[in-house]
């Protein structure tokens, strides 16, 4: 990551409500207009159906591996079918919309994909079991994902040449993979826990496709493995702030002191009453005090985000939530103590 890189004070997670790619791109780029306001991102619109969902979208990026929709979920197939074509078409639509609204843009720009372990937990092999059940399949999947991401990142760079691309890997199932909590097809048993070193090295290999570019790993589950993600090469870690406990204090303190950026999810991802911006980040200030960290480092170390994606929100609330993230980040910078 270059020394000149600026994250921006706020951003979103990835998913947005509705099915209109231009409207979503307009909302995201209008909410985060560059390094001083926040980081725009390539919106995901899962409401459109299979292929626009998190797993299907990333399955569409895979190289020499194809997936199709079965009643039980996404399953590896022999050749690209209509589900793969649909996923690619929707991604193309989203990229066209982003390109339209980022003409002349210079600054950070985030793209998201499902990480290798959540993908292995969700994508079924031909026998109906998750790819997670087969170490060889996990390796093939990670390699295919890395190659697909390399091509995807190059495409985004061509479309938005002034952008500093940030790669986000979504890993909501990572904790369950590490703990052996992913159920088998029968649902009577669980798949064996994957060795932490294998998890770490696979993540490192996938993140490495972005070279010196900035990367973030997002997990909205409890007990985020901060140290493992940092060792794997994540420059930033994105999490639901409400799920933190004091058990996480030491790992967070080490992350901040080691220069890892924290994407703190403090704004609810579904419709509700938004508190005042300063109130939204009060817990972050309290954490800083508890850890004995310099309040002046808050604005440099923290990016304010919604707690998770906004796919389940109304369009009006999604716009308000992103604007609220910007105001809350400004409050942290103006009044860190």
C-alpha positions as semicolon CSV with decimal commas, in nm:
position;residue;x (nm);y (nm);z (nm)
1;X;0,000;0,000;0,000
2;X;0,151;0,336;-0,099
3;X;0,231;0,591;0,168
4;X;0,019;0,849;-0,018
5;X;-0,297;0,636;0,011
6;X;-0,595;0,787;0,196
7;X;-0,887;0,567;0,303
8;X;-1,141;0,842;0,350
9;X;-1,338;0,879;0,676
10;X;-1,646;0,669;0,586
11;X;-1,775;0,411;0,341
12;X;-2,041;0,142;0,295
13;X;-2,010;-0,236;0,312
14;X;-2,129;-0,326;-0,039
15;X;-2,493;-0,424;-0,080
16;X;-2,768;-0,170;-0,152
17;X;-3,149;-0,202;-0,180
18;X;-3,345;-0,228;-0,503
19;X;-3,243;-0,335;-0,850
20;X;-3,151;-0,012;-1,032
21;X;-2,774;-0,007;-1,093
22;X;-2,764;0,361;-1,196
23;X;-2,961;0,473;-0,892
24;X;-2,733;0,274;-0,660
25;X;-2,416;0,409;-0,822
26;X;-2,554;0,763;-0,805
27;X;-2,634;0,722;-0,433
28;X;-2,296;0,575;-0,344
29;X;-2,086;0,823;-0,543
30;X;-2,301;1,113;-0,422
31;X;-2,262;1,007;-0,057
32;X;-1,883;0,963;-0,076
33;X;-1,732;1,212;-0,315
34;X;-1,368;1,144;-0,245
35;X;-1,100;1,120;0,024
36;X;-1,238;1,405;0,236
37;X;-1,597;1,275;0,247
38;X;-1,553;0,902;0,214
39;X;-1,479;0,610;-0,014
40;X;-1,726;0,523;-0,292
41;X;-1,767;0,157;-0,383
42;X;-1,911;-0,077;-0,644
43;X;-2,267;-0,137;-0,523
44;X;-2,416;-0,488;-0,507
45;X;-2,791;-0,534;-0,561
46;X;-2,892;-0,883;-0,439
47;X;-3,266;-0,806;-0,467
48;X;-3,236;-0,879;-0,841
49;X;-3,210;-1,249;-0,759
50;X;-2,965;-1,537;-0,816
51;X;-2,644;-1,410;-0,971
52;X;-2,674;-1,072;-0,799
53;X;-2,652;-1,236;-0,454
54;X;-2,317;-1,238;-0,276
55;X;-2,220;-1,597;-0,364
56;X;-2,352;-1,589;-0,720
57;X;-2,181;-1,260;-0,799
58;X;-1,843;-1,394;-0,689
59;X;-1,906;-1,732;-0,859
60;X;-1,942;-1,531;-1,181
61;X;-1,585;-1,401;-1,135
62;X;-1,429;-1,748;-1,114
63;X;-1,191;-1,855;-1,391
64;X;-1,234;-2,208;-1,539
65;X;-1,485;-2,293;-1,266
66;X;-1,859;-2,253;-1,316
67;X;-2,160;-2,263;-1,088
68;X;-2,533;-2,299;-1,130
69;X;-2,831;-2,255;-0,900
70;X;-2,982;-2,568;-0,744
71;X;-3,269;-2,577;-0,490
72;X;-3,006;-2,609;-0,213
73;X;-2,790;-2,321;-0,338
74;X;-2,500;-2,264;-0,578
75;X;-2,330;-2,578;-0,711
76;X;-2,019;-2,629;-0,924
77;X;-2,108;-2,725;-1,283
78;X;-1,922;-2,841;-1,595
79;X;-1,976;-2,540;-1,814
80;X;-2,100;-2,181;-1,796
81;X;-2,479;-2,175;-1,800
82;X;-2,747;-1,910;-1,780
83;X;-2,681;-1,847;-1,408
84;X;-2,315;-1,764;-1,478
85;X;-2,414;-1,545;-1,773
86;X;-2,670;-1,364;-1,559
87;X;-2,412;-1,298;-1,284
88;X;-2,165;-1,158;-1,538
89;X;-2,432;-0,944;-1,704
90;X;-2,539;-0,785;-1,377
91;X;-2,181;-0,719;-1,274
92;X;-2,124;-0,556;-1,612
93;X;-2,433;-0,339;-1,560
94;X;-2,307;-0,233;-1,217
95;X;-1,961;-0,152;-1,354
96;X;-2,111;0,053;-1,640
97;X;-2,313;0,255;-1,386
98;X;-2,011;0,309;-1,160
99;X;-1,801;0,420;-1,457
100;X;-2,070;0,670;-1,559
101;X;-2,076;0,834;-1,215
102;X;-1,698;0,836;-1,157
103;X;-1,586;1,030;-1,466
104;X;-1,272;1,222;-1,364
105;X;-1,280;1,074;-1,013
106;X;-0,950;1,049;-0,825
107;X;-0,927;0,881;-0,486
108;X;-1,002;0,551;-0,313
109;X;-1,265;0,322;-0,468
110;X;-1,370;-0,009;-0,310
111;X;-1,478;-0,333;-0,479
112;X;-1,607;-0,637;-0,289
113;X;-1,600;-1,013;-0,343
114;X;-1,668;-1,312;-0,123
115;X;-1,347;-1,446;0,031
116;X;-1,221;-1,800;-0,033
117;X;-1,347;-1,955;0,293
118;X;-1,702;-1,822;0,288
119;X;-1,714;-1,925;-0,079
120;X;-1,589;-2,277;0,007
121;X;-1,852;-2,301;0,282
122;X;-2,137;-2,194;0,049
123;X;-2,051;-2,344;-0,290
124;X;-2,150;-2,709;-0,331
125;X;-1,953;-2,973;-0,517
126;X;-2,129;-3,209;-0,756
127;X;-2,204;-3,451;-0,468
128;X;-2,398;-3,179;-0,285
129;X;-2,140;-3,126;-0,009
130;X;-1,972;-2,790;0,042
131;X;-1,635;-2,739;-0,128
132;X;-1,509;-2,703;0,229
133;X;-1,530;-3,083;0,261
134;X;-1,247;-3,131;0,010
135;X;-0,904;-2,965;0,065
136;X;-0,820;-3,000;-0,305
137;X;-1,145;-2,830;-0,404
138;X;-1,068;-2,548;-0,159
139;X;-0,728;-2,495;-0,323
140;X;-0,878;-2,496;-0,673
141;X;-1,150;-2,256;-0,569
142;X;-0,904;-2,012;-0,409
143;X;-0,682;-2,024;-0,719
144;X;-0,977;-1,963;-0,952
145;X;-1,099;-1,676;-0,732
146;X;-0,754;-1,515;-0,727
147;X;-0,733;-1,528;-1,107
148;X;-1,086;-1,389;-1,145
149;X;-1,013;-1,105;-0,902
150;X;-0,696;-1,016;-1,092
151;X;-0,902;-0,972;-1,410
152;X;-1,182;-0,787;-1,227
153;X;-0,942;-0,539;-1,063
154;X;-0,775;-0,472;-1,400
155;X;-1,118;-0,402;-1,552
156;X;-1,207;-0,155;-1,275
157;X;-0,870;0,022;-1,319
158;X;-0,939;0,063;-1,692
159;X;-1,285;0,204;-1,625
160;X;-1,184;0,443;-1,344
161;X;-0,819;0,522;-1,416
162;X;-0,789;0,788;-1,144
163;X;-0,902;0,553;-0,867
164;X;-0,690;0,388;-0,600
165;X;-0,865;0,050;-0,588
166;X;-0,936;-0,112;-0,250
167;X;-1,015;-0,484;-0,252
168;X;-1,261;-0,604;0,013
169;X;-1,307;-0,975;0,082
170;X;-1,633;-1,061;0,258
171;X;-1,581;-1,348;0,503
172;X;-1,897;-1,379;0,719
173;X;-1,846;-1,757;0,753
174;X;-1,478;-1,740;0,846
175;X;-1,531;-1,793;1,221
176;X;-1,760;-2,092;1,158
177;X;-1,498;-2,243;0,923
178;X;-1,225;-2,203;1,188
179;X;-1,448;-2,360;1,456
180;X;-1,587;-2,648;1,252
181;X;-1,943;-2,513;1,263
182;X;-2,037;-2,540;0,893
183;X;-2,305;-2,809;0,857
184;X;-2,285;-3,096;0,611
185;X;-2,555;-3,148;0,347
186;X;-2,746;-3,380;0,582
187;X;-2,729;-3,110;0,855
188;X;-2,663;-3,384;1,112
189;X;-2,290;-3,323;1,126
190;X;-2,047;-3,040;1,071
191;X;-1,740;-3,017;0,850
192;X;-1,407;-3,045;1,029
193;X;-1,245;-2,718;1,137
194;X;-0,983;-2,597;0,890
195;X;-0,631;-2,549;1,023
196;X;-0,567;-2,182;1,104
197;X;-0,239;-2,176;0,910
198;X;-0,414;-2,303;0,596
199;X;-0,689;-2,044;0,640
200;X;-0,428;-1,770;0,681
201;X;-0,207;-1,874;0,388
202;X;-0,507;-1,908;0,153
203;X;-0,631;-1,561;0,246
204;X;-0,279;-1,426;0,197
205;X;-0,260;-1,578;-0,153
206;X;-0,593;-1,428;-0,257
207;X;-0,518;-1,083;-0,112
208;X;-0,180;-1,090;-0,286
209;X;-0,345;-1,056;-0,631
210;X;-0,392;-0,688;-0,548
211;X;-0,016;-0,637;-0,517
212;X;0,059;-0,312;-0,333
213;X;-0,307;-0,207;-0,343
214;X;-0,502;-0,163;-0,020
215;X;-0,716;-0,451;0,107
216;X;-0,983;-0,502;0,371
217;X;-1,148;-0,815;0,509
218;X;-1,508;-0,779;0,628
219;X;-1,676;-1,007;0,880
220;X;-2,000;-0,920;1,057
221;X;-1,978;-1,223;1,290
222;X;-1,865;-1,220;1,656
223;X;-1,503;-1,298;1,750
224;X;-1,336;-1,160;1,439
225;X;-0,982;-1,310;1,422
226;X;-0,801;-0,975;1,404
227;X;-0,448;-1,116;1,445
228;X;-0,496;-1,387;1,179
229;X;-0,635;-1,136;0,926
230;X;-0,347;-0,896;0,988
231;X;-0,092;-1,174;0,938
232;X;-0,271;-1,271;0,615
233;X;-0,200;-0,923;0,482
234;X;-0,525;-0,731;0,537
235;X;-0,454;-0,357;0,561
236;X;-0,796;-0,301;0,718
237;X;-1,055;-0,506;0,905
238;X;-1,427;-0,434;0,880
239;X;-1,665;-0,549;1,155
240;X;-1,993;-0,490;1,337
241;X;-1,888;-0,273;1,631
242;X;-2,183;-0,387;1,845
243;X;-2,046;-0,745;1,849
244;X;-1,714;-0,650;2,010
245;X;-1,644;-0,756;2,368
246;X;-1,360;-0,668;2,601
247;X;-1,198;-0,996;2,493
248;X;-1,120;-0,820;2,165
249;X;-0,943;-0,525;2,333
250;X;-0,589;-0,656;2,312
251;X;-0,617;-0,760;1,947
252;X;-0,769;-0,423;1,854
253;X;-0,500;-0,230;2,044
254;X;-0,230;-0,427;1,861
255;X;-0,404;-0,370;1,528
256;X;-0,421;0,007;1,577
257;X;-0,060;0,029;1,692
258;X;0,043;-0,189;1,397
259;X;-0,119;0,053;1,151
260;X;-0,422;-0,160;1,060
261;X;-0,725;0,047;0,963
262;X;-1,050;-0,029;1,148
263;X;-1,379;-0,014;0,956
264;X;-1,620;0,024;1,248
265;X;-1,981;-0,072;1,169
266;X;-2,179;0,159;1,398
267;X;-2,482;0,256;1,186
268;X;-2,769;-0,002;1,173
269;X;-2,807;-0,169;0,834
270;X;-3,188;-0,183;0,843
271;X;-3,449;0,089;0,878
272;X;-3,477;0,248;1,219
273;X;-3,425;0,575;1,397
274;X;-3,074;0,708;1,357
275;X;-2,918;0,858;1,671
276;X;-2,725;1,182;1,649
277;X;-2,392;1,134;1,464
278;X;-2,180;1,196;1,776
279;X;-2,384;0,936;1,966
280;X;-2,322;0,676;1,693
281;X;-1,946;0,687;1,756
282;X;-1,954;0,734;2,134
283;X;-1,861;0,366;2,184
284;X;-1,555;0,410;1,960
285;X;-1,432;0,700;2,175
286;X;-1,492;0,488;2,488
287;X;-1,292;0,199;2,337
288;X;-1,002;0,435;2,261
289;X;-0,998;0,559;2,620
290;X;-1,017;0,205;2,758
291;X;-0,720;0,101;2,545
292;X;-0,521;0,409;2,642
293;X;-0,481;0,509;2,277
294;X;-0,411;0,864;2,164
295;X;-0,748;1,030;2,082
296;X;-0,574;1,219;1,803
297;X;-0,523;0,890;1,618
298;X;-0,898;0,816;1,604
299;X;-0,973;0,988;1,274
300;X;-0,659;0,841;1,115
301;X;-0,729;0,483;1,229
302;X;-1,107;0,457;1,188
303;X;-1,342;0,444;0,888
304;X;-1,711;0,468;0,985
305;X;-1,950;0,224;0,811
306;X;-2,293;0,067;0,849
307;X;-2,291;-0,248;1,067
308;X;-2,347;-0,465;0,758
309;X;-2,478;-0,435;0,402
310;X;-2,784;-0,222;0,327
311;X;-2,971;-0,470;0,102
312;X;-3,250;-0,507;0,361
313;X;-3,303;-0,132;0,402
314;X;-3,538;0,100;0,216
315;X;-3,369;0,323;-0,047
316;X;-3,444;0,633;0,162
317;X;-3,290;0,478;0,475
318;X;-2,983;0,356;0,279
319;X;-2,917;0,713;0,161
320;X;-2,967;0,846;0,515
321;X;-2,741;0,577;0,665
322;X;-2,452;0,656;0,428
323;X;-2,490;1,030;0,496
324;X;-2,499;0,951;0,869
325;X;-2,166;0,763;0,840
326;X;-2,005;1,075;0,689
327;X;-2,142;1,298;0,968
328;X;-2,038;1,052;1,241
329;X;-1,685;1,037;1,098
330;X;-1,671;1,417;1,097
331;X;-1,778;1,416;1,461
332;X;-1,491;1,179;1,546
333;X;-1,241;1,401;1,371
334;X;-1,373;1,725;1,526
335;X;-1,420;1,590;1,880
336;X;-1,199;1,282;1,933
337;X;-1,222;1,296;2,314
